[in-house]
Amino acid sequence: MTVWQAVLIGLYHYVINCKYFILTQGQFVLGRPLISGLAVGIIMGRPVEGLIIGANINLVYLGWMDVGGMRATDPAVAGTLGTALALASNASPEEAIVLGSILGVVANFGYTLWMSVNSLFVPQMEKCALKANWSGMKFWYIVPSQVIFYLLYGLTITLACLLGAEPVANVLENLPEWITNGFNAVAVTLPAVGICLNLKSIMNKYTVSFFILGFICAIYFNMNMIVLAILAAIAAVIAIFGVGIPARKGESE
Amino acid sequence: MSTTNYTMKRSDLNRCWLSWMQHCACGYNYAKMMGSGVAHVMRIPLSKFYDTKEEQGREMEKHLTFFNTEPHIGSMIIGTVIAMEEDRSHGEPIEAEDITKIKSSLMGPFAGIGDSLIQGAFVPIFLSIGVSMGLQGNLLGPILFALVCCGVCLAGSHYLFFQGYKLGKEAITKIMSSGIFQQIMAGAGIVGCTVMGALAATTVTTGLVFEITAGESVINVQSTLLDAVFLGIIPLVIIALIMKAFNKGKKPTAVLFVTLIISFVLGALGIIG
């Protein structure tokens, strides 16, 4: 990996996840490993490989939520740094899942640190606010927290890309067969955690049957996911409005 | 007291919405959470409504409180608060506490609805579709996900912000209690569970890999015994076990690591794969 690629990956991570640029919808949309895998792949000149690695890493974070600033892991770092290191060391998607999961847990401490340090600047900001000094208020709220975010995530990721690629490649190259078997087992099992994290917030004793329905449609009938989502939406309309659907337009409204 | 009797124009409101989306979490902190972001939005209307810096600063004091909600759905609260500030500056009998009370009483319910609807159902549904395309190297997967989710998040929060400004606090309370969010959640739960089921079937493919030698014949337990009963019976058992751990209140990170370690050990021993 060249220095420029590493710098770009760090900058990309900062811009997408710093929460200042609203078009990115950071943690909600563009910060997901599916997207950053493709972006890192483009930066490194291997878009499709990057996408496949990113999609694999993302499996663990499907149901990831940030509730009130409390988050279990950091999928954004798993997506950018995980994909970058996996591509640089020619890791398999199975190895990338393990790599990404570990990076996500480690990187999450940075977020707690960031939110704690941001609290230190709040008194300054509020002093300005009470004097209606708007530019001072903006400065104390935005500049320190954004600089720290770049140092904590952007710069750190650049350095990790540069320094981490070789050790990771060395480790992966000399893996004995039993470890590779272990990684493969992790790769096919760990997505269950991501799925359950999401089910935790949407599944109840009624919708569990729809989970089974989706499972059977995919495993026995190989049904396309978009088609299945549309069918499920129809089922949802029937389930919610079922008895109340009027026979003709305008009736029983 | 010298108010300007100013009424917010559409362009002012657009600026407020933009400021909310930009500032609500860019300096997210444990002291005030999104409260600091609210102060940044309110600088725009307050500097229009009041002439002097003293008055602007005095009115700002009530917006330096703790505030935390889901930013997209919660933008409705911000719209309402701006409308209340406007009425207050026009001389209507709205006390500072009324505004503080509206903020603190709505932020919790909106966070609950918003988090479960957006992060819990909407994003995962489209993410699952995107990921299942991405796994096959289909570039449309991430593009579709990004366009749909960014578009809906931005357009939705913009719409709700303006609704909040227009309808005011009575209407918000009415919408909250009308049950429409419950219906949306129920629908999202059905679609979400179906999609998650399909995704579980395609991505969780754990199976037994060892073989048993019974006399002369070698039996592959997975393909000859388990698959004949039900395809994917082991993934379903794994999911049931993980759900049980979550229902017992185990932390996601703990579950992640325990799953990682157990599956690694069983894989290394040549039992599953």
Chai-1 contact restraints between the chains, C-beta under 6 A:
chainA,res_idxA,chainB,res_idxB,connection_type,confidence,min_distance_angstrom,max_distance_angstrom,comment,restraint_id
A,K19,B,A25,contact,1.0,0.0,6.0,A-B,restraint_1
A,K19,B,C26,contact,1.0,0.0,6.0,A-B,restraint_2
A,Y20,B,C26,contact,1.0,0.0,6.0,A-B,restraint_3
A,I22,B,M21,contact,1.0,0.0,6.0,A-B,restraint_4
A,I22,B,Q22,contact,1.0,0.0,6.0,A-B,restraint_5
A,Q25,B,C150,contact,1.0,0.0,6.0,A-B,restraint_6
A,Q25,B,C153,contact,1.0,0.0,6.0,A-B,restraint_7
A,F28,B,V123,contact,1.0,0.0,6.0,A-B,restraint_8
A,F28,B,C153,contact,1.0,0.0,6.0,A-B,restraint_9
A,V29,B,A146,contact,1.0,0.0,6.0,A-B,restraint_10
A,V29,B,C149,contact,1.0,0.0,6.0,A-B,restraint_11
A,V29,B,C150,contact,1.0,0.0,6.0,A-B,restraint_12
A,L34,B,G130,contact,1.0,0.0,6.0,A-B,restraint_13
A,L34,B,V131,contact,1.0,0.0,6.0,A-B,restraint_14
A,L34,B,G134,contact,1.0,0.0,6.0,A-B,restraint_15
A,L34,B,P142,contact,1.0,0.0,6.0,A-B,restraint_16
A,I35,B,P142,contact,1.0,0.0,6.0,A-B,restraint_17
A,I35,B,A146,contact,1.0,0.0,6.0,A-B,restraint_18
A,L38,B,P142,contact,1.0,0.0,6.0,A-B,restraint_19
A,V48,B,G137,contact,1.0,0.0,6.0,A-B,restraint_20
A,L51,B,G134,contact,1.0,0.0,6.0,A-B,restraint_21
A,I52,B,G137,contact,1.0,0.0,6.0,A-B,restraint_22
A,A55,B,V131,contact,1.0,0.0,6.0,A-B,restraint_23
A,A55,B,G134,contact,1.0,0.0,6.0,A-B,restraint_24
A,A55,B,L135,contact,1.0,0.0,6.0,A-B,restraint_25
A,N58,B,V131,contact,1.0,0.0,6.0,A-B,restraint_26
A,L59,B,T203,contact,1.0,0.0,6.0,A-B,restraint_27
A,L62,B,P124,contact,1.0,0.0,6.0,A-B,restraint_28
A,G63,B,P124,contact,1.0,0.0,6.0,A-B,restraint_29
A,M65,B,Q119,contact,1.0,0.0,6.0,A-B,restraint_30
A,V67,B,D115,contact,1.0,0.0,6.0,A-B,restraint_31
A,G68,B,N68,contact,1.0,0.0,6.0,A-B,restraint_32
A,A72,B,P252,contact,1.0,0.0,6.0,A-B,restraint_33
A,A72,B,T253,contact,1.0,0.0,6.0,A-B,restraint_34
A,V105,B,T253,contact,1.0,0.0,6.0,A-B,restraint_35
A,M115,B,Y28,contact,1.0,0.0,6.0,A-B,restraint_36
A,M115,B,N29,contact,1.0,0.0,6.0,A-B,restraint_37
A,M115,B,Y30,contact,1.0,0.0,6.0,A-B,restraint_38
A,S116,B,Y30,contact,1.0,0.0,6.0,A-B,restraint_39
A,N118,B,G27,contact,1.0,0.0,6.0,A-B,restraint_40
A,N118,B,N29,contact,1.0,0.0,6.0,A-B,restraint_41
A,S119,B,N29,contact,1.0,0.0,6.0,A-B,restraint_42
A,S119,B,Y30,contact,1.0,0.0,6.0,A-B,restraint_43
A,S119,B,A31,contact,1.0,0.0,6.0,A-B,restraint_44
A,V122,B,N29,contact,1.0,0.0,6.0,A-B,restraint_45
A,V122,B,A31,contact,1.0,0.0,6.0,A-B,restraint_46
A,V122,B,K32,contact,1.0,0.0,6.0,A-B,restraint_47
A,E126,B,L64,contact,1.0,0.0,6.0,A-B,restraint_48
A,A129,B,A39,contact,1.0,0.0,6.0,A-B,restraint_49
A,A129,B,M60,contact,1.0,0.0,6.0,A-B,restraint_50
A,L130,B,G57,contact,1.0,0.0,6.0,A-B,restraint_51
A,K131,B,G57,contact,1.0,0.0,6.0,A-B,restraint_52
A,A132,B,K53,contact,1.0,0.0,6.0,A-B,restraint_53
A,A132,B,Q56,contact,1.0,0.0,6.0,A-B,restraint_54
A,A132,B,G57,contact,1.0,0.0,6.0,A-B,restraint_55
A,W134,B,R43,contact,1.0,0.0,6.0,A-B,restraint_56
A,Y141,B,G27,contact,1.0,0.0,6.0,A-B,restraint_57
A,Y141,B,S36,contact,1.0,0.0,6.0,A-B,restraint_58
A,I142,B,C26,contact,1.0,0.0,6.0,A-B,restraint_59
A,S145,B,G27,contact,1.0,0.0,6.0,A-B,restraint_60
A,W178,B,A268,contact,1.0,0.0,6.0,A-B,restraint_61
A,N181,B,G267,contact,1.0,0.0,6.0,A-B,restraint_62
A,N181,B,A268,contact,1.0,0.0,6.0,A-B,restraint_63
A,G182,B,F264,contact,1.0,0.0,6.0,A-B,restraint_64
A,G182,B,G267,contact,1.0,0.0,6.0,A-B,restraint_65
A,G182,B,A268,contact,1.0,0.0,6.0,A-B,restraint_66
A,N184,B,G267,contact,1.0,0.0,6.0,A-B,restraint_67
A,N184,B,G273,contact,1.0,0.0,6.0,A-B,restraint_68
A,A185,B,S263,contact,1.0,0.0,6.0,A-B,restraint_69
A,A185,B,L266,contact,1.0,0.0,6.0,A-B,restraint_70
A,A185,B,G267,contact,1.0,0.0,6.0,A-B,restraint_71
A,A185,B,I272,contact,1.0,0.0,6.0,A-B,restraint_72
A,A185,B,G273,contact,1.0,0.0,6.0,A-B,restraint_73
A,V186,B,L260,contact,1.0,0.0,6.0,A-B,restraint_74
A,V186,B,S263,contact,1.0,0.0,6.0,A-B,restraint_75
A,V186,B,F264,contact,1.0,0.0,6.0,A-B,restraint_76
A,V188,B,T205,contact,1.0,0.0,6.0,A-B,restraint_77
A,V188,B,T206,contact,1.0,0.0,6.0,A-B,restraint_78
A,T189,B,T206,contact,1.0,0.0,6.0,A-B,restraint_79
A,T189,B,S263,contact,1.0,0.0,6.0,A-B,restraint_80
A,P191,B,T203,contact,1.0,0.0,6.0,A-B,restraint_81
A,P191,B,V204,contact,1.0,0.0,6.0,A-B,restraint_82
A,A192,B,V204,contact,1.0,0.0,6.0,A-B,restraint_83
A,A192,B,I238,contact,1.0,0.0,6.0,A-B,restraint_84
A,A192,B,I239,contact,1.0,0.0,6.0,A-B,restraint_85
A,A192,B,I242,contact,1.0,0.0,6.0,A-B,restraint_86
A,V193,B,V255,contact,1.0,0.0,6.0,A-B,restraint_87
A,V193,B,L256,contact,1.0,0.0,6.0,A-B,restraint_88
A,V193,B,T259,contact,1.0,0.0,6.0,A-B,restraint_89
A,I195,B,M196,contact,1.0,0.0,6.0,A-B,restraint_90
A,I195,B,A200,contact,1.0,0.0,6.0,A-B,restraint_91
A,C196,B,I239,contact,1.0,0.0,6.0,A-B,restraint_92
A,C196,B,I242,contact,1.0,0.0,6.0,A-B,restraint_93
A,C196,B,M243,contact,1.0,0.0,6.0,A-B,restraint_94
A,C196,B,F246,contact,1.0,0.0,6.0,A-B,restraint_95
A,L197,B,P252,contact,1.0,0.0,6.0,A-B,restraint_96
A,N198,B,P124,contact,1.0,0.0,6.0,A-B,restraint_97
A,N198,B,M196,contact,1.0,0.0,6.0,A-B,restraint_98
A,L199,B,M196,contact,1.0,0.0,6.0,A-B,restraint_99
A,K200,B,F246,contact,1.0,0.0,6.0,A-B,restraint_100
A,S201,B,S116,contact,1.0,0.0,6.0,A-B,restraint_101
A,S201,B,G120,contact,1.0,0.0,6.0,A-B,restraint_102
A,I202,B,G120,contact,1.0,0.0,6.0,A-B,restraint_103
A,I202,B,A121,contact,1.0,0.0,6.0,A-B,restraint_104
A,I202,B,G189,contact,1.0,0.0,6.0,A-B,restraint_105
A,I202,B,G192,contact,1.0,0.0,6.0,A-B,restraint_106
A,M203,B,C193,contact,1.0,0.0,6.0,A-B,restraint_107
A,T207,B,G189,contact,1.0,0.0,6.0,A-B,restraint_108
A,T207,B,I190,contact,1.0,0.0,6.0,A-B,restraint_109
A,T207,B,C193,contact,1.0,0.0,6.0,A-B,restraint_110
A,F210,B,I190,contact,1.0,0.0,6.0,A-B,restraint_111
A,F210,B,C193,contact,1.0,0.0,6.0,A-B,restraint_112
A,F210,B,T194,contact,1.0,0.0,6.0,A-B,restraint_113
A,F211,B,C193,contact,1.0,0.0,6.0,A-B,restraint_114
A,F211,B,G197,contact,1.0,0.0,6.0,A-B,restraint_115
A,L213,B,T194,contact,1.0,0.0,6.0,A-B,restraint_116
A,G214,B,T194,contact,1.0,0.0,6.0,A-B,restraint_117
A,G214,B,G197,contact,1.0,0.0,6.0,A-B,restraint_118
A,G214,B,A198,contact,1.0,0.0,6.0,A-B,restraint_119
A,F215,B,G197,contact,1.0,0.0,6.0,A-B,restraint_120
A,F215,B,A200,contact,1.0,0.0,6.0,A-B,restraint_121
A,F215,B,A201,contact,1.0,0.0,6.0,A-B,restraint_122
A,A218,B,A198,contact,1.0,0.0,6.0,A-B,restraint_123
A,A218,B,A201,contact,1.0,0.0,6.0,A-B,restraint_124
A,A218,B,T202,contact,1.0,0.0,6.0,A-B,restraint_125
A,I219,B,A201,contact,1.0,0.0,6.0,A-B,restraint_126
A,I219,B,L231,contact,1.0,0.0,6.0,A-B,restraint_127
A,I219,B,G232,contact,1.0,0.0,6.0,A-B,restraint_128
A,M225,B,I129,contact,1.0,0.0,6.0,A-B,restraint_129
A,M225,B,S132,contact,1.0,0.0,6.0,A-B,restraint_130
A,M225,B,A198,contact,1.0,0.0,6.0,A-B,restraint_131
A,I226,B,I129,contact,1.0,0.0,6.0,A-B,restraint_132
A,L228,B,A198,contact,1.0,0.0,6.0,A-B,restraint_133
A,A229,B,V195,contact,1.0,0.0,6.0,A-B,restraint_134
A,A232,B,I190,contact,1.0,0.0,6.0,A-B,restraint_135
A,A232,B,V191,contact,1.0,0.0,6.0,A-B,restraint_136
A,A232,B,T194,contact,1.0,0.0,6.0,A-B,restraint_137
A,A233,B,V191,contact,1.0,0.0,6.0,A-B,restraint_138
A,A235,B,I190,contact,1.0,0.0,6.0,A-B,restraint_139
A,A236,B,G187,contact,1.0,0.0,6.0,A-B,restraint_140
A,A236,B,I190,contact,1.0,0.0,6.0,A-B,restraint_141
A,A236,B,V191,contact,1.0,0.0,6.0,A-B,restraint_142
A,I240,B,Q183,contact,1.0,0.0,6.0,A-B,restraint_143
A,I240,B,A186,contact,1.0,0.0,6.0,A-B,restraint_144
A,I240,B,G187,contact,1.0,0.0,6.0,A-B,restraint_145
